Amino acid sequence: MPNKKANFTVSSELKQAIHDLNNIFTSTLASSEILEKLCKNNTKISKYTQTIKTNSLQAIDIINALTNNRTKIKKSIAIIDIVSKLKMTLKPTLPKGVKLQFQLAKNLKKVDANYSDLYRAFLNLLINAIESITAFGTIVFSAKNKNDQIIISIKDSGKGISKGKLKNIFDEGFSLKKDKLNAGLGLTIVKKIIENHKGSIDVSSKLNVGTEFIITLPAIINSEVKKYKKQTHKILLADDDKIILELFSDLLSTYNYDITTAFNGKMAITEFNNNKFDLIIIDKIMPFLDGLECISLIRKTNSTIPIILTTGSQETIDKEYPDLKIAKKMKKPWSFEDMLKTIQNLIG
């Protein structure tokens, strides 16, 4: 007979491990954002910070998959972060006669995306493009803003696809490759990934001239953060990870926010009772009192203060808490930029 107590213990340990890993990646992503800004003009260091960031984003998706969570976690993703990983993956093994170019428009908007899925879709299209070139040729990956969308083109000068095959290219089981066992994701899955991101994919091709895939994705509107703010707002930041508290307290202070920190639930309630805040950011899992218990106590005396709940649990994100009047739930690991935009939307 299975030991239910043992299974429960393992489940609890797994949840704690996921909580700890989410904290680690929250602070890692924040650190990479700081390094990116500090080392903008240093190409070598920027390359390493991009590696830290992109690997962290992929690790986050792996953690989510290990929790058997069927909901794909989407975050605010910069196309340049995916391109950085594509370069690292493809350039070392690129055939000598093939040139791979990336042309990204300045101020390219971000997309709400699952990093790993979009990376796999783009990678599959680029590998197909590379394999379509028999000796010498060029592949151009370009991206630009168009109204509220991002238009991505993957264009090659390969052998092209006949009209007869082109009409079936997104059909399930269809492949241009002779060895179907090594056919990669397949364009059917690539199309599904793009459509899961509320986008579209189209293809045009001419024999002996080349092929072009056009991907259209909805852009995140108002993705730019406000750079300067005259008025000072007081924020209570509560999290059991002291590194997160230190990092985000310092970062938010540079935007003229007055930050008070608390590393457990009891301390958060004490600070709330002794001070007047404009906003509270509180983590769900904390010692003594968890985030939901804290919010419940806060709502007994203040029903209007905006509260952001952070959590590593998708179940908590999906669940409604109408009595607690939570202004925003944010899935860990969250980036500083996403948090800053949320704060600015709530209190300016």
C-alpha positions in Angstrom: 0.0 0.0 0.0 1.4 3.4 -0.9 2.6 5.6 1.9 0.3 8.7 1.7 2.3 10.5 4.3 5.5 10.0 2.4 3.9 11.2 -0.8 2.6 14.3 1.0 6.1 15.0 2.3 7.7 14.7 -1.1 5.0 17.0 -2.5 5.7 19.6 0.2 9.4 19.4 -0.4 8.9 19.8 -4.2 6.7 22.9 -3.6 9.4 24.4 -1.3 12.1 23.6 -3.9 10.1 25.3 -6.6 9.5 28.3 -4.3 13.2 28.6 -3.7 14.1 28.2 -7.4 11.6 30.9 -8.3 13.2 33.2 -5.8 16.7 32.4 -7.2 15.6 33.1 -10.8 13.8 36.3 -9.8 17.0 37.7 -8.3 19.0 36.3 -11.2 16.9 38.0 -13.8 16.9 41.3 -11.8 20.7 41.1 -11.6 21.0 40.5 -15.4 18.8 43.5 -16.1 21.1 45.7 -13.9 24.2 44.4 -15.7 22.6 45.0 -19.1 22.1 48.6 -18.2 25.5 49.1 -16.6 27.4 47.4 -19.5 25.5 48.6 -22.6 28.7 49.7 -24.3 30.7 46.6 -23.4 29.8 44.0 -26.1 31.7 41.1 -24.4 30.0 41.5 -21.0 26.6 42.1 -22.7 27.0 38.8 -24.4 27.5 37.0 -21.1 24.6 38.8 -19.4 22.4 37.8 -22.4 23.4 34.2 -21.8 22.5 34.5 -18.1 19.1 35.9 -19.0 18.2 33.5 -21.8 19.3 30.4 -19.9 17.3 31.6 -16.9 14.2 32.1 -19.0 14.6 28.5 -20.4 15.2 27.1 -16.9 11.9 28.8 -15.7 10.0 27.0 -18.4 11.6 23.7 -17.4 10.6 24.2 -13.8 7.0 24.9 -14.9 7.1 21.7 -17.0 8.3 19.6 -14.0 5.3 20.7 -12.0 3.1 19.0 -14.6 1.5 22.4 -15.2 -0.4 22.2 -18.5 -0.7 26.0 -18.6 2.2 27.5 -20.6 3.6 30.4 -18.6 3.9 33.5 -20.7 6.0 36.5 -19.9 7.0 39.8 -21.4 9.7 38.7 -23.8 12.0 40.7 -26.0 12.7 39.2 -29.4 16.3 40.1 -29.0 16.6 37.7 -26.1 15.4 34.8 -28.3 17.7 36.0 -31.1 20.6 36.0 -28.7 20.0 32.3 -27.9 19.5 31.4 -31.6 22.9 33.0 -32.5 24.6 30.9 -29.8 22.9 27.7 -31.0 23.3 28.1 -34.7 26.5 30.1 -35.5 29.0 27.5 -34.2 27.6 24.8 -36.5 26.7 26.9 -39.5 27.9 25.5 -42.9 30.8 27.5 -44.4 28.8 28.6 -47.4 25.8 29.8 -45.4 25.4 33.4 -44.1 23.0 34.0 -41.2 22.0 37.6 -40.6 19.7 39.1 -38.0 18.1 42.5 -38.6 16.1 43.8 -35.7 14.4 47.2 -35.8 15.3 49.7 -33.1 12.8 50.0 -30.2 11.2 46.7 -31.1 8.2 46.1 -28.9 7.9 43.0 -26.6 5.6 40.1 -26.9 3.6 38.2 -24.3 5.1 34.8 -24.9 6.4 31.5 -23.6 10.2 31.9 -24.2 10.9 28.2 -24.9 8.1 27.7 -27.4 8.9 30.7 -29.5 12.6 29.8 -29.4 11.8 26.3 -30.6 9.5 27.6 -33.4 12.1 30.1 -34.7 14.9 27.5 -34.4 13.0 25.0 -36.4 12.3 27.5 -39.2 16.0 28.5 -39.3 17.2 24.9 -39.4 14.9 24.3 -42.3 16.3 27.3 -44.1 19.9 26.2 -43.5 19.1 22.7 -44.9 17.4 24.2 -48.0 20.8 25.7 -49.1 22.9 23.2 -50.9 26.2 25.2 -51.2 26.1 28.9 -50.8 23.3 31.2 -49.7 21.9 33.7 -47.2 19.3 33.5 -44.5 17.9 36.7 -43.0 15.9 36.9 -39.8 14.3 40.3 -39.5 11.8 41.8 -37.1 9.9 45.2 -37.1 7.0 46.9 -35.4 3.8 47.5 -37.4 1.1 49.2 -35.5 0.2 46.9 -32.6 2.0 43.9 -34.0 5.5 42.6 -34.6 6.3 41.2 -38.1 9.1 38.6 -38.2 10.5 37.4 -41.5 12.7 34.3 -42.0 13.9 34.4 -45.6 16.4 32.1 -47.3 18.0 31.9 -50.8 17.6 28.1 -50.8 16.2 25.7 -53.3 12.6 26.8 -52.7 9.3 24.7 -52.5 7.1 23.8 -55.4 3.5 25.1 -55.5 2.1 21.6 -55.1 4.0 21.0 -51.8 3.6 24.5 -50.5 -0.2 24.2 -50.1 0.3 21.2 -47.8 3.2 22.5 -45.8 1.4 23.0 -42.5 -0.6 19.7 -42.8 0.0 17.2 -39.9 2.6 14.6 -40.8 3.8 16.5 -43.9 7.6 16.9 -44.3 9.9 18.0 -47.0 12.7 15.9 -45.5 13.4 12.4 -46.7 14.4 11.3 -43.2 11.1 11.9 -41.4 12.6 10.5 -38.1 14.8 13.6 -38.0 12.2 16.1 -39.2 12.3 18.3 -36.1 9.2 19.9 -34.7 7.3 19.9 -38.0 5.6 23.0 -39.4 2.3 21.8 -38.0 3.6 22.3 -34.5 5.3 25.5 -35.4 2.0 26.9 -36.7 0.2 25.8 -33.4 2.9 27.5 -31.3 2.4 30.8 -33.3 -1.4 30.5 -33.1 -1.2 29.8 -29.3 0.5 33.2 -29.1 -2.5 34.7 -31.0 -0.3 35.1 -34.1 -0.3 33.9 -37.6 2.3 32.4 -40.0 2.3 32.6 -43.8 4.8 31.2 -46.4 5.8 32.1 -49.9 8.3 30.3 -52.1 9.8 30.0 -55.5 11.8 27.1 -56.8 15.6 27.9 -57.1 15.0 31.4 -55.6 14.1 30.7 -51.9 11.4 30.7 -49.2 10.1 33.3 -46.8 8.0 32.7 -43.7 6.2 35.7 -42.3 5.1 35.5 -38.6 2.8 38.1 -37.1 2.6 38.4 -33.3 0.6 40.8 -31.2 2.9 43.3 -29.4 2.5 44.4 -25.8 1.0 47.8 -25.8 2.5 50.6 -23.6 5.5 48.4 -22.8 7.8 51.4 -22.1 8.3 52.4 -18.5 8.2 56.0 -17.4 11.7 57.2 -16.9 11.1 60.0 -14.4 8.5 60.6 -11.7 8.4 63.7 -9.4 6.0 62.4 -6.8 7.3 60.0 -4.2 5.1 57.0 -3.3 5.6 54.7 -0.3 5.7 51.0 -1.0 5.8 48.0 1.4 7.7 45.1 -0.2 7.4 41.8 1.6 9.2 38.6 0.6 11.1 35.9 2.5 14.1 36.2 0.2 16.4 39.0 1.5 18.3 39.2 -1.8 15.1 39.9 -3.6 14.3 42.6 -1.0 17.7 44.2 -1.4 17.8 44.1 -5.2 14.3 45.4 -5.9 14.4 47.9 -3.1 17.5 49.5 -4.6 16.0 49.4 -8.2 12.7 50.9 -7.2 14.4 53.6 -5.2 16.1 54.8 -8.4 12.6 55.6 -9.7 11.8 57.8 -6.7 9.8 55.2 -4.7 10.2 55.1 -0.9 10.6 51.4 -0.1 10.0 49.6 3.3 10.9 45.9 3.4 9.7 43.0 5.4 11.0 39.4 5.3 8.1 37.6 7.0 4.3 38.0 7.5 4.4 39.3 11.0 6.9 42.0 10.1 4.8 43.0 7.1 1.7 43.5 9.3 3.7 45.5 11.9 5.1 47.8 9.1 1.6 48.2 7.7 0.1 49.2 11.1 2.9 51.7 11.8 3.2 53.4 8.4 1.0 54.8 5.6 1.7 53.1 2.3 0.4 53.8 -1.3 1.0 50.2 -2.5 1.9 46.7 -1.1 3.8 44.0 -2.9 3.6 40.7 -1.0 4.8 37.2 -1.6 2.4 34.3 -1.0 4.8 32.0 0.8 6.4 33.6 3.9 7.2 32.5 7.5 4.7 33.1 10.4 1.9 34.5 8.2 1.7 33.8 4.5 0.8 36.5 1.9 -3.0 35.6 1.8 -3.3 35.8 5.6 -1.5 39.1 5.6 -3.8 40.5 2.9 -6.9 39.3 4.8 -5.7 41.2 7.9 -4.9 44.3 5.9 -8.4 44.3 4.3 -10.0 44.5 7.8 -8.7 48.1 8.2 -8.0 49.2 4.6 -10.1 48.1 1.7 -8.6 50.4 -1.0 -4.8 50.1 -0.9 -3.6 48.4 -4.1 -1.9 45.0 -3.4 0.3 43.0 -5.7 0.5 39.3 -4.8 3.6 37.5 -6.1 3.7 33.7 -6.2 5.5 30.8 -7.9 2.2 28.8 -8.1 0.1 28.8 -11.2 -2.8 27.6 -9.2 -2.7 30.8 -7.1 -2.5 32.9 -10.3 -5.6 31.1 -11.7 -7.6 31.2 -8.5 -9.9 34.2 -7.7 -9.8 35.9 -4.3 -12.7 38.4 -4.6 -12.8 39.2 -0.8 -9.1 40.1 -0.8 -9.4 42.7 -3.7 -5.9 41.8 -5.1 -5.1 44.4 -7.7 -2.6 42.2 -9.6 -1.1 38.7 -9.3 2.4 38.2 -10.7 4.0 34.9 -11.4 7.5 34.3 -10.1 10.1 34.7 -11.4 9.1 38.2 -12.4 11.3 40.8 -14.0 12.0 44.2 -12.6 10.7 45.9 -15.8 7.3 44.0 -15.6 7.0 44.9 -11.9 7.8 48.5 -12.5 5.2 48.8 -15.3 2.6 47.2 -13.0 3.4 49.7 -10.2 3.3 52.6 -12.6 -0.1 51.5 -13.9 -1.5 51.2 -10.3 -0.1 54.3 -8.6 1.9 56.3 -11.1 
